Amino acid sequence: MKNIVLIVGFLFVFHGLHAQKNSAFQEGEWFKFEMSYSNFLKAGNATLEVKESKIKGKPVYHVVGKGWTTGAIKWFFKVKDRYESYFDKETGMPYKFIRKIDEGGHTKDIEIDFNHEKQEAFVENKKYKTKKTIATEKDVQDMVSAFYYLRNNYETDDIKVGEVVSLNMFFDEENYNFKLKFLGRETIDTELGGRMKTLKFRPYVMAGRVFKEQESLTLWVSADENKMPLKIKADLAVGSLQANLEAFKGLKHPLKMEFD
């Protein structure tokens, strides 16, 4: 069950696309996900919350993502993860990213400050007490801010099956070119008490220790103005993981759900 919350991290990042002219989220938005391992064993929970703050006098969104194992799994593999991103309310560009995780004793405590003018990231590894400056790509995002940036900067009304979206991302100490393929539209049953029309995506991931192959993830997001993440399935190197949205609050737009 290693990197269980990283899977949900992908869910956060690859969540949706929408035009800047009509923001998809607001302060107070909150999601809670329930995860299960190999379709039957409850594995954990994760939350994602949008707050407001300031960095150097600039108004920003402060997003906090948390993940933790529950039930029987936590007795042999305990996870407690926290991700934070501070990004500009107007441009969506990140100023600071924090990753503090404990996954079965594997720990990281990293803070990243972005300088978009110089295209640099100042990385402080608090665990090893190291600091370094690394060159970044243009318009780089962190793994949390990317989730919201994409919601507000891409239109999905005319998206075609097979279309691929790419984005420059910086994670820990590396630049990464994220790619996401649109698979089509589908109406699914949700954990929210009804059915919803969705957009189905396939993010490309690195095959190896965690994922079986490059196309191991499939995710569904609501096909409405909220573009809320509803479901994700992942084929892992060992077993599989599924995450479902089970609760939410603070949506900016009315929920569109079908009931039998």
N, C-alpha and C positions, 0 to 999 in steps of 0.2 A: 504493500500500500504506500510505498514511498512516493513522494511528490503528489499526493492526493489533492492538495490545494492548488498546485500548479495547474492541474486539469481545470479547476474552476477559474483559475487565472486566465486560461485561454478563453473560457466562456465569457469572462468580463471583457477581454480585449476584442474578441471577434464578434461582438454582439449585434451590431446593426449599422445601417447607413441611412442618413437623412439629410435634407437640405438645411443650410445654416439659417435660411430665412424663417424657419419655423422650428425653434429649439425643441428637442425631444425630451428634455429633462429639466429639473429645477431643484433648488435647495430643498432638502427634506425627503427626497426620493430614497427608498430603502427596499432592498430585496433580500430574501432569505431562501437558500437552496438546501435541499436534502440530497445526500449522495448515498448510493448503494454500490456494493462491490459484487461483481458477477451476478447481478440481477436479483439477489435475495438478501444479502447481508448488509445491514445499515452501516455505512462507513463514516459519516460525519455530516457537518453542517457548514455553511458559509454565508456570510452577509456582506452586503455592499451598500454604503450609505453616502449620500451627497450632503456636504456641509458648506458653509461660506467662511472665508477667512481673509487675511491680508498677508502679503509678503513684500517687505520693503515699501509699504504704503500702497501696493497695488491690490485691488480686489481680486480674489481668486476663489475657485471652487476647491474645496478640500475633500477628497474622497478617501474613505477608509474601508478597506476590505479585510475581513477576518475569516479564518477557517480553522476548524478543529475536528478531531475525531471524536466519535461517540460510541456507546455500546461496547460490545465485546472487543472490537478492534483496538480500542484505546489501551487495553490491558497489555497488548504485545507490540503495538506500534502507535505511539502517541504523537499527534500532530497539533501544533499551536502556531499558526502563521498570522502575520499582520502585514498588509501592504497599504501604503499611503501615497497619494499623489496630490500635489498642489499645481493647478494649471490656470492660466489666464481665462477670465470669464468671457472675454471677447474673441480672442484668437484661438483658444484651446491649447496653446503651447505650454508644455510643462516647465515649471521652475524648480521643483524638488520632488524626488521620489525616494521612498523609504521602504526597505524590505527587511523585516525582522522575523525569522522563521526558526522553528524547532521541529524537525521531522524525524522522529525516532532517534533523537540525539544528534542528528546532523543539523548544525545551526549556522545561521548567517545573520549579520547585522550590518546592513549597508545603507548609506545615504548618498544620494546623487544630486548635485546642483547643476542645472543646465545653463549655459551661456549661449544663446542662439545667435547672437551677433558674431561671436568668435567660432561658432560651431564646435563647442567643447563641452565636456562633461567632467565635473570635478567629483571624483569618487572617493568616499571615505569608508574604509572597511574597519568598523569599530572592533570587530572580533580580533583581527590581526594587527590593529593599530597602524594601518597604512593609509596613505593618501596619494592620489595620482590624478593627473589630468589626461583625458583621452579625447582625441578628435572624434566628432560625430558627423553624421550625414545631415544634409539640409532638411529642415522641418521635422526633426526627429521627435518621436514620442516615446514615453515609457509605456509599460504594459497595461497600466490602468488608465492613463490619460487617453490612450489610443481608442479605448472603448467609447469614450464620450466624444472625442474628436470625429470619429467616423459617423457617429449618430447624427452629428450636426453638419457634416460637410459633403455627404454623398447622397444622391437621389436614387431611390429604388423603384420608383413607379415604372420605369421602362427598362429595368435590369433584365438581361437575357440569360437563359440557361447556358452555363459554360463560361460566363464572364468572370474574369479574374481581377481582383482589386489588390494593389500592393501598397505597402507603407513602410517607411523607415522607422525602425524601432531600436532603442538602446536598452539592454538588460544586463544588470550587474556590471560587467566591464567590456561588453561586446556590442557592436553594431549588428543588427539583424534585419534582413529584408523579409518582412512578413507578407505572405500571399494567401488570399482567400478566394475560393471558387464558389459561385452561386449554382446550386443544384436544382432549384425549382421552388414551386409553391405547394403547400400541403396543409390540410386542416387536421389538427391532432387533438386528442384528449389531453387535458392538463390536470395538474393536481389542485387547481383552483376551483373545481366544481363545474366546469363546462368545457366546450371545445373552442379552439381559436384558429383562425387562419394564420399561417406562418410563412416565413421565408427560410429556406433550408440551405445551409452552407457547409463547405468542406475546407477547413483551414489546413494548410500544409505544415507539417511538423517534422522534427528530426527523428528518423527511425533509429532504434538502438535500445538503450537501457530501459527507457520508459515505454515508448510506443512501438507497436509491432512494425509499422511501416509509415511512410510519409503521409498517407491518406487514412490515418487511424481515427480521426475525429469527425463527428457529424454533429451539427448544432441547428437548433430551430429558434427563431426569434419572431415575435408577433408582427404581423403585417399591418400595423397601424401606425399612428403618429408617435407612440411611445417606444416602439422597437425594443420591447422588453425581452430579455432572454428567458426562454421557457424550458428548454430541454437540451441536454448534451449526452452523447454516447461516445465512449472512447475504448478502443481495443488496445490493451496494454501488453507489454512483453509477457506479463503473467496475469491472466484473467482480464476482466473488463470493468469499466466504471460508468455509472450513469448518474447524472445530476438533474434534478427537477426543481423548478421554482415552486415553492409551497406557500409563500406569503409575500406581501408587498404593501407599501403605503407611499403616499406623497407623489403619485403620478401627476404629470403635468396635463395630460389629456385623458378624456373619458375612456374607460376600458371597453373594448368591443369583444364580447364573448357570446357564443351560441349555447343555448341550453336545450336539452331534449324535452 
